[in-house]
Amino acid sequence: MRVENELYKNQGIHVISTIFTIDKGTTKVLLVRRKNNPFKNKWALVGGALYNNEALEVGARREIYEKTGIKDTDLYQFGVFDEKDKTPNINMRMVAITYLGIIDGSKQNVIKESRNTEDVDWFDISCVPDLAFSHNEILRAAIKKLRELILQSNILKVLLPKEFTMPELQKVYEEILNKTFDRRNFRKKILSLNIVKDTNKEININGKRPAKLYQFNKNIENKKVF
């Protein structure tokens, strides 16, 4: 690489994170509303420009903290996106390094405004508004990656609360995988894998028959679920 070559100039790197959580069995993604141009007032995924003195994941975590207040996130790098010509009025080529983040949203105090954002909120992945930059494309790729990851049991330990019902667990799989499972077969499959255990507790939901509460076993193997 010859640094004096003009073709190496005017390029930038962004780190973009798609952060998911589960809220009462519904999969949600965290979005920020931009305060400044370009795309002022548009919703976007969490991210920004990488500093030239920081590693990729360090930059991703800094951007997450600055824009949402979230400190601890399980991150999975999953893609690189060409942002050339997708940022109006900026004569630079941008490359987006993308991460998938997973958190228990109930344990996080998300800030609602920062220096560059005027709002932060969770959106059902089926009801996401049109996003800034190429973030619609990145979100679709992140959902695809999430579908791959939840086929391995360990990741749901982060997405779900400590105790959950079997219908809640089934709803998560169905929503993310975009498919339907027979209730009895689903329960039989999950219990046969020995990844969850009965807590001997029950919960009443909307006056219906009490539902059993389960929790993940400790030190479960990272095994294929479906």
N, C-alpha and C positions, 0 to 999 in steps of 0.2 A: 504493500500500500504506500503510495506516494502522497503524503498529506497535502502537498502543494497543488495537487491535481484539482482543478475547478469542479470536477464532477463529484467530489466528495463533500462539497460545501452545501449549506442550506438544507440539512437533514436533521430531524429531531426524533426522539423516542418518547412514546407515551406508555404508561402502564395503566391498564384498564382492568378493573375487578368487577365481576358479576357475583354479587353476594346473595345467597339464598338462605331462607329459613322456612320452618314449618309452623303455621299458626292454626291450631285446631284442625289439623289434617289438610290444610290448604298450603300449597307451595307458593312462596312469595319471593320477590326479588327487590332489593333495595335500590332506589333511584334518587338522584339529586336534581333539583331544578336550578339551572344555571342562572347566575346573576348578571353575567357579562356577555358581550359579543365575542365570538360568533355564537349563534343559536341562543341568544338571550331569551330567558323564560322557558326554554325547552327542557324536558326531562332527559337525563342521561345516566349512564352507568357511572360508577365511582372511579375516578382516576384523574390523571393529569400528566404533565411533563416530568420526565426523569431528570434528576440532577446529574451532572457529568461526574460527580464524585461518589455516587452511590450504586450499589448492586441493584439488580432488577427487583428482587423481592423486597429489599429494604425500601425502595422507592414506592412499590405498591402499598406496603403497609403504612408508609408515611402519608400517602394520599388518602388512604382509607381513614386514618386517624384525623387528619386535618379537615376532611369534609363530613365525617359522620361521628367522630368521637370514639369509634370502636377500636380497641387495642388488640384484642386476641381473636384471630380468625384462622381457621384451617384453610390454607391456600394451595391450589393446584394449578400450575402453569399448563395451559392447554392450547395456545395458538399464537400465531403472528398474523397481523392484518395490515395490508398496505393501505395507508390513509392518503395516498397521493391524490391531490385535487379534491379532497373531501372536506377541507377547511377553507371557507370563503375568505378571500382577501389576505391570505397568508401565503407568501411565496416560498414555502418550504415543503419538502417531502416529509411526511410523518409516518412513522411505523409504530403500530400498537402491539405491545406485548401483553397478552391477556391472561388473567388469572380467574379461577373459580373459587369463591369463598363460601364457607359453610359455618353458620353460627346458630346458637339458640337465641333467637331474637328476644325472648322473654327475659333474658338475663343481661340485656344490653340497654344502656341509656343513650339513645341516639340523639345527637344534637340536631336542631332543626334549621340552623343557619350558620354559615361560615363566611370567610372573606370572599369566596367565589361562588357560593351557593345561597339561595334564598329559601330553600325548603328541602327536606329529606323525608321520604315516606316509603312504606312497603306496598308493593303492588302484586296482586294475584298474577301469576305468569300467563294466565289466559286473558288478562285485561290490561295489558301494558300499552301506554300511549306511544305514538310515533316518537322515536328517540333522535337525539342529535348525532352528528357525525355518521359513522357506520355502526353505531351501537345496536341497531336492530339486528344486523348481521351477526355481531358478536354475541348478542343474547341468544339467538337461535343456536349458535355453535356451543354456547355454554350449557344450554338445556340438553343438547345432544350428549355432551360430556357428562352431565349429571346423570343422565339415563344409564350411561356405562358404569358410572361409579356406584350407583345404588344397587347394582347387581352384585356388588360385594358388600356383605352385611355390615362391616364396621362403620361405614360412613353415616348410617342412620342413627348411630349412637349420639352423634352431634346434632343432627337435624331434629330429632324428636325429644320431647320432655323426658324426664327420668322415668315417669310412669305413663303408660298409654294403653288404650284399648286396642283390641285386635282390629275392629273396623277402622280406627284411626290409622293404624299401620297399613292396612290394605288400601285405604284411600290415598296415602302417600305414593305407594307403588303404582296404583292405577293412574293417578294424575300425572306423575312424571313420565311413566312409561307409555302413557296414552293407550292403555288397554284395560280390559275388564277381567277380573278373576272370579271364579265361583267361590262364594264365601266359605263353604266347608272345605273345599280343596285347598284354598289359601291357608286357612288355619292349620290344616293337617301338614302342609308343606313346611310352614314356618316352625311348627313345634318339632317336626322330625329333624330339623337342622340343629336343634339345641342352641339356638342363638338368643332365645328369650325364655323367661321363666315367669310363672304365675306368682304374683305378689300376695295372693290370698286376700286381696282387697277388691272392693267393688265400688262402682260409681253410678249414681242415678243421672241419666241424661234425658232432659225434657220429659220427665215423668214416665219414661219407658222402663222396661225390665232392666234391673241393674246389670251393668257390663263389667266383666272382669278386667282388672288392671294388670298389665305385664311390664317387665323391664328387661333390658338386655343383660345377658350373663356377662360376667367379667372374663376378660382374656379369651374372647371368642376368636375362632379362626377366621381369617379373611377368605371366606369361601363363596363360591358362586351360589346365588339364591335361586334365580330362575334362568 
